[in-house]
């Protein structure tokens, strides 16, 4: 029996990965970006909640998935923490309020919290829902779980440390079909040794890394640097390089890590203190460097000195990404974790 999923959030993953099984409710569809190929759903408002509660009680849905907004990117950070600390009715978030009612209406339909936000700290107002969930999947899941808290005094009503560690699982950012289709179908001629495209403004670690790339260029290494490229051109430039420099984006787990292998290139990834889901393995799928010092130069020089193995690494990485990091693969993984029982046909039984 196929699992029927109710997904609530400003963005979605199950609607992308398992569209036929998923109903997506979007609180602000005008600002949401439709990456599903389907029209943005109608705005989800309070008037829809009673009917959905009745559907949940009737067993129309087998799983509830909630994607929290995360913390606002307001500045300064001290103000941000102060604001959230004093607004536990940040419970006024319509999606969060609706999910609380849905969980109360249908306690037999498990809840999954899927945090794909860029920040490591979580919104304290979401912790009670996390505590009631079957599993919490977090893209930026820190190795030190205490980093998910703002601080005890800023989250007095429910600290993240109260969550059992076994409830928390890492998850990838996910490759959509449109990204996969934008990658070149055939291996491209390598016209560059290292490629990078991205913003460096106000990102000190990227500015430092760019200085290292330029020093490598002065040594005779072919370095291709660009910014503001359309996706198809970005993918083509990735395909034309042996290596793609992939520092952290807004989060440590970023699209570039997985786009490079899709194009037949090996990503050079900055080490970060996060737990990764099915990570690209060092020396097998990717190369990793310490963002401090000149480790980036050392790693790139060593890789280019053994180019004959880079094509093999890139091919293994592409297979790994397509097997574990598509939206569908990530959704199947989450269902396997939250709903471990399966039917003989391999589809998940309802809980």
N, C-alpha and C positions, 0 to 999 in steps of 0.2 A: 504494500500500500504506500503510495507516494505521500510524503510529508507536505502538508499545506501550511504555508508560512505567511504570517502577518509581519511586515517590516515597517518600522516607524523611525523616520529620521530625515534630516535635511539632505543627506546623501544616502546611497544604498549600496549594498553588495549582493545580496541574495537576488534582487530584481535583475541584476546584471548577470549573475552566474546561473541562476535557476529561474528564469523569467516566467515559465509556464506554471510554476508552483507557488509563485510569490505575489502577494498583493502589497504594494508599496504605498504608504501614507506619507506625504511630504508636507510639513507645516508651512513652508514658504516656497511654493513651486516657482515663483517668478525669479528667485535668486538661486534656485537649484539648477545644476547643469545636468541635462539628460545625457547620460553616457550609455543608455540602453538601446538606442536606436528607435525607441518609442516616444510618443509625446509625453511631456511632463504631466503627471497626474493632477487632477483638480486639487485645489487647496484643501488641506485637511483641517477641519475646524471642530469646535466643541459640539456642534449640532450632529455630527456624524458618530459621536462616541456611543450613545445609547444603542443604536442599531448594531454597531460592531460588538458591543458587550453581549447582545443577544446572540450574535453569530458565534462568539467564543463559547458561550454557555451551551449552544447547540452542537458544538464540536466541529464547526466549519473550519477552524484552524487548529493545527497540531503544535505549532511553535510560534512564539512571539520573539521578534528580534528588535532590539532597541539600539539605535546609534546616537549616543549623546553628542551634543554640540561641543563639549569641551569648554575650556576656559577662554574668555575673550582675549584678543591680542592687544588690549589697552595698555597704555604706558602712562606713568612708570609702573614697573612690576609691583612696587609697594602699594600703589593705589589699587591695582588689580586684586591683590590679596585682600586688602581692606574691604573692597566692595563686595566680593563674594562672601567674606566672613559675616557680613551684616545683612545678607539677603538669602537666608534659607528659604524664603518664599521665592527665590530663584526657582523654586518649585512652580513659579508661574510660567515656566517654559511649557507650552501646550503639549508638546510631544511627551515630556516626562510625566505630566499629570495624567495624560491619556493612558500611558503604559501602566502607571500605577493602578488605574481603574481596571484595565484589561487583566492584569495579574490577579487582582481581587476577584474579578468576574469568572475567571477560568483558571483556578490554581493547578489544574491537571495539565494545562498547556505550558510546558517549560518556557522559561525566559532565557534568552541569550543576550548579553550586553556586548556590543561590538564597538570598540573605541578605535577608530582609524584616524584620530586627530594627531597633529604634529607634536603636541606637547606631552611631556612625561607626567607632570602632575595632573590629577583628575579633578573634576569639579566635585567638591564635597557633597553637593546636593544629589549627585548620582550614586553615591556609595550605598544608600539603603536599597536601591534597586539591584545593585551589584550583589549585595548580600542575599537577595532573594532569588538570584539567578541560578541556572544549572551550570553555567560557565561564563566567564568573562574573557573575551579575546581583546588584546590590546596590541596595537601596532608598535608603539614605543614603550615596550615593557622593560623597565630597567632591571639590571642585574641585582641591584639593591632596591628591594621593593619599597623601602621607606621613602625613596625619592618620589613616589607617587603622591605623597602627602604634601600639602602646602606647609603646614606645621600644625601641631596639636591645637594651638590657640586659635588658628584660623579655621579649623574644622572641628569645633567642639561637639557637634551633634553626632558624628559618626566617622572616626578616623579610618583611613584605608587599612591601617595595620590590623583592624579588627577582622578583615577578610582572611579566610584560610588560604594559604599560598597555593594549595592544589586547585583552587577555583580559577586562578589566573593563568592564561595561556598566551603565548606570543602569536601574532598573525602577520602575514605579509600585506603589503600595500595593494597587491593584485594587478594583474595584467588583463585589460579588457580586450575584446576581440578587435576593436578598431586599432589598438596599438600593435597587436600581433600582425594584423593585415597590412600595416604601414611598413613593416620590416621588409627588406629586399628578399625576394624568393631564392635568388641564386647567390653564391659567394661572390663578393666584389673584389676587384683588384685593390691591393693595399697601397695607398698613395701617401699615407701618413703613419708615423710610429705611435703617436699619442694624439687623441682628440679630446677636446673639452668644449662644451657650450653651456653657459649658465651665468647667472647673476653673481657678481662678486662684491657689489656695493654693500658696505656695512657688514660684511661677513669676514672678519679678520683671518680665520683659518683658510678661507678660499683665496683671499688676497695673498697670503703667504705661499699657498700652494701654486698660485699662478706665477709668482716670482721664481719658484723652483722650476716650473715648466719652461719659462723663458731662459733660465740658465742652461737647461738641457738643450734648448734650441741653439744656443751659442756653441754647444759642443758638437753640433752637427746632427742631432736627433731631430727628425721631422715632426714638428709640433703643429697641430691644427687647432686654432682657438676661434670660437665664434660665440655669438649671443643672439637671442631673439629669432631663432630659426623655426619655420613651420615644421610640424612633426615629420612629414615625409622627407624633408631635406635633412633634418637632424638624424633620422635613421640612416639615410644614405651616407652621411659623413661618418657616422659610427661604423658602418660597414666597411668604409675605406681606410680604417685605422686598425692596427694590431691591438692597441690598448685604448681604453676609454677611461679617463680620470673621472672617478665618481665619488666626490666628497659628500658629506652630509648636505641634505637640502634643508627644508624647514624642519624635517625630522631626519633621524639617522637612517631609516629605511625609506629609500626614495625610488622613484620609477627608473632612474638611470641605471641602477644596479642590475635591473632585469632587462631593460631595453638593449643594453650593449650585447648580451649573449644572443638575443633574438636576431641581431644583425651580424653575428659571426665575429664578435670582438670580445676581448677579455676585459672585464671591469677591474679597475684598481680602486679599492674601496677603503675609506678611512675607518679605522677601528673605532668602535663606540661601545660604551658600557650598557648595551641593551641585549635582551634575549631575542634571538631571531627564530622565526618559524622556517624549518627546512632550509637552513642557510646555504648559500653558495660556499662550498668548501675551499679552504685555502690550498692553493697548489693544484687543485683538481678542476675547479670551476672559475676561480677568481684569485686575485692577489689583494693582500691587505697591507696597509702601511700605518704607522704611527703618525698622526698629524703634527706631532712635535718634532722639531729639528728638521733634518734633511732626509728623513727615512723615505719620503716619496721618491726622491732622486735615486736612492739606492735600489729600491724595488723596481723602478722602471728600467734602470740600466741592466740589472740582473735578468729581467724578463726579456729584454731585447737581445741580450747576449745568447739566449736560447730560443730563438724565434720558432724553431722547428716544432716545439711543443705547444705553441700558442694556438694553432689551428685546432689541435686535439682538445685543448682546454675549452675553447670557445664552443665546439660542437657538443661537448659534454654538458656545458653550462646551458646551452639552448635546450637540450633535452630535459634538463633538470627544471628549468623555468616552465616549460610547457607541461610538465608532469605535475608540478607542485604549486605553481604561482599564478595560474589563470584564476579568474573569478570563480569559475565552476569548481576547480580543484580546491580552492580555499573554502568554498561553501560546503563541499562534500566533507572536507576535514572537520569543519565545525559541527556538522550534523553527526559525524562519527563520534565526536567528543561529547556532545550534549545529549545525543540519543544513541547510545551504543548498541541497542538491540537492532537486529536486521532480519528481514524476511529471507527465505531461501533465494528469492529472485535478486537480492542485493539491495532492495530499496528499504528505507528505514521504516520500522513500525512506529505507530504513534505511541506517545508516552502516556 
